[in-house]
Amino acid sequence: MHVLGDKHSPPAAVQLPDDPSPAESFEWVRAMTFERPALTTREGDPEQEAHLRSIASEIRAAFRSQRFGYLISIKNPYAWGVSVAAFECYLPPESPRNSRKFRSFPRVTEPLLGKAYESRACLRLRRDCLRLNECYRAWLDLHQRSDGRSTIVRYEDLLKNPDSVLERIGRQYDLHPRGGAVLSSKKITRPATGIICRRLPRKRRLIRNIICRPAI
């Protein structure tokens, strides 16, 4: 669940309730959360409802006193494109193009199927890139209007120098570590693997694996 709305969507508009009661605060936080629900946000889920109730009054008070801050992460758009294509199962990174052969189709149809699938993948990637631009414009506009209550963090900087990035965030929001160092990743961080694709029907998985190009 993403409290106050899906983090992959533009930020929800904030209209504080006049009534400071816990019940009204809960309804306000709940309404903002379900205005743009994330994939993991489930209406009527008792555990999620209880969590929203437990934090609603504190969130409202933070907004009222202008202590509520925003941490906006930005990723290299090319790496993001590969990750989202793998997650959405239209450009998976694990198989080279035509590395395996269709057994269900004549050999002559493979290039035609490949071009059709790639064209469809390009259209979907274009749609998602336009959506990304829309979201970034909205979040960057919020950053400019937040009077120093927001921070922009590059995903690549966080991976390379987590201590320095987290220290900067801590200074801005008066946060203190609980102890222990944060180690940077020593391995190359690759795009998402598209695990969700395993739930596709077998025939669609075969087409997806055979035709698509590998990730860069």
URWOUR-V981035 format. One record per pair of residues at least 12 apart in sequence whose ideal C-beta (glycine too) atoms are under 10 Angstrom apart, sorted by the first residue. I is the first residue (numbers start at 1). GAP is how many residues later the second one is. If there is no record, write none. Layout:
# URWOUR-V981035
i->(I:I)
gap->(GAP:GAP)
This chain:
# URWOUR-V981035
i->(1:1:1:1:1:1:1:1:1:1:1:1:1:1:2:2:2:2:2:2:2:3:3:3:3:3:3:3:3:3:3:3:3:4:4:4:4:4:4:4:4:4:4:4:5:5:5:5:5:5:5:5:6:6:6:6:6:6:6:6:6:7:7:7:7:7:7:7:8:8:8:8:8:8:8:9:9:9:9:9:9:9:9:9:10:10:10:10:10:10:10:10:10:10:11:11:11:11:11:11:11:11:11:11:12:12:12:12:12:12:13:13:14:14:14:14:14:15:15:15:15:16:16:16:16:17:17:17:17:19:20:20:20:20:21:21:22:22:22:22:22:23:23:23:24:24:24:25:25:25:25:25:25:25:25:25:25:26:26:26:26:26:26:26:26:26:27:27:28:28:28:28:29:29:29:29:29:29:29:29:29:30:30:30:30:30:30:32:32:33:33:33:34:39:66:66:66:67:67:67:68:68:68:69:69:69:69:69:69:69:69:69:70:70:70:70:70:70:70:70:71:71:71:71:71:71:71:72:72:72:72:72:72:72:72:72:72:73:73:73:73:73:73:73:73:74:74:74:74:74:74:74:74:74:75:75:75:75:75:75:75:76:76:76:77:77:77:77:78:78:79:79:79:79:79:79:79:79:80:80:80:80:80:80:81:81:81:81:81:81:81:82:82:82:82:82:82:82:83:83:83:83:83:83:84:84:84:84:84:84:84:84:84:85:85:85:85:85:85:85:85:85:85:86:86:86:86:86:86:86:86:86:86:87:87:87:87:87:87:87:87:88:88:88:88:88:88:88:88:89:89:89:89:89:89:89:89:89:89:89:89:90:90:90:90:90:90:90:90:90:90:90:90:90:91:91:91:91:91:91:91:91:91:91:91:91:91:91:92:92:92:92:92:92:92:92:92:92:92:92:92:92:93:93:93:93:93:93:93:93:93:93:94:94:94:94:94:94:94:94:95:95:95:95:95:95:95:96:96:96:96:96:97:97:97:97:97:97:97:97:98:98:98:98:98:98:98:99:99:99:99:99:100:100:100:100:101:102:102:102:102:102:103:103:104:104:104:105:105:105:110:110:111:113:113:113:114:114:114:114:114:115:116:117:117:117:117:117:118:118:118:121:121:121:121:139:140:148:149:149:150:151:151:151:151:151:153:153:153:153:155:156:158:158:158:159:159:159:159:160:160:160:161:161:162:162:162:162:162:163:163:163:163:163:164:164:165:166:166:167:190:191:191:192:193:194:197)
gap->(32:33:36:37:38:39:40:41:44:46:47:48:50:51:31:34:35:36:37:38:39:26:27:29:30:35:38:45:48:49:52:53:56:24:25:27:28:29:31:32:48:55:59:64:27:28:29:30:31:32:33:36:27:29:30:31:32:33:34:35:129:29:31:64:65:66:128:132:28:30:31:76:123:124:127:26:27:28:29:122:125:126:129:130:26:121:124:125:126:127:128:129:131:132:21:25:59:61:124:127:128:130:131:132:19:20:21:22:23:24:19:22:14:18:49:54:128:13:16:17:48:12:44:47:48:12:14:43:47:41:37:40:41:44:36:39:31:32:34:35:38:30:33:34:32:33:36:27:28:30:31:32:33:34:35:36:38:23:26:27:28:29:30:31:33:34:25:29:28:31:32:35:23:24:26:27:28:29:30:31:34:13:18:19:22:23:26:20:27:15:19:23:18:157:80:81:83:82:106:107:78:81:82:77:79:80:81:82:100:103:104:106:69:72:73:76:79:80:81:82:79:80:81:82:98:101:102:64:67:68:70:71:74:78:79:80:81:66:78:79:80:81:82:84:85:62:65:66:78:79:80:81:82:83:57:78:79:80:81:83:116:78:79:80:52:55:56:59:113:138:76:77:110:111:112:113:136:137:48:49:52:75:111:112:44:47:48:51:110:134:135:43:108:109:110:132:133:134:107:108:109:110:111:132:40:41:44:45:47:48:107:108:110:36:37:39:40:43:106:107:109:127:130:104:105:106:107:108:109:110:111:126:129:41:104:105:106:107:108:109:110:33:36:37:40:104:106:108:109:32:35:105:107:108:109:110:111:115:116:119:123:27:28:30:31:32:33:34:35:38:104:107:118:122:26:27:30:31:33:34:100:103:117:120:121:122:123:124:29:99:100:101:102:105:113:116:117:119:120:121:122:123:97:98:99:100:101:119:120:121:122:123:99:100:103:114:115:118:120:121:113:114:115:116:117:118:119:113:114:116:117:118:17:20:21:113:114:115:116:117:12:13:16:112:113:114:115:110:111:112:113:115:106:109:110:111:109:12:104:105:108:109:103:107:99:102:103:101:102:105:100:101:100:94:97:98:93:96:97:98:99:96:95:90:91:93:94:95:93:94:95:87:90:91:92:13:12:24:23:24:22:14:17:18:21:22:12:13:15:16:34:33:24:26:27:25:26:29:30:24:25:29:21:23:19:20:21:22:23:14:18:19:20:21:18:20:17:15:16:15:25:24:25:23:22:14:12)
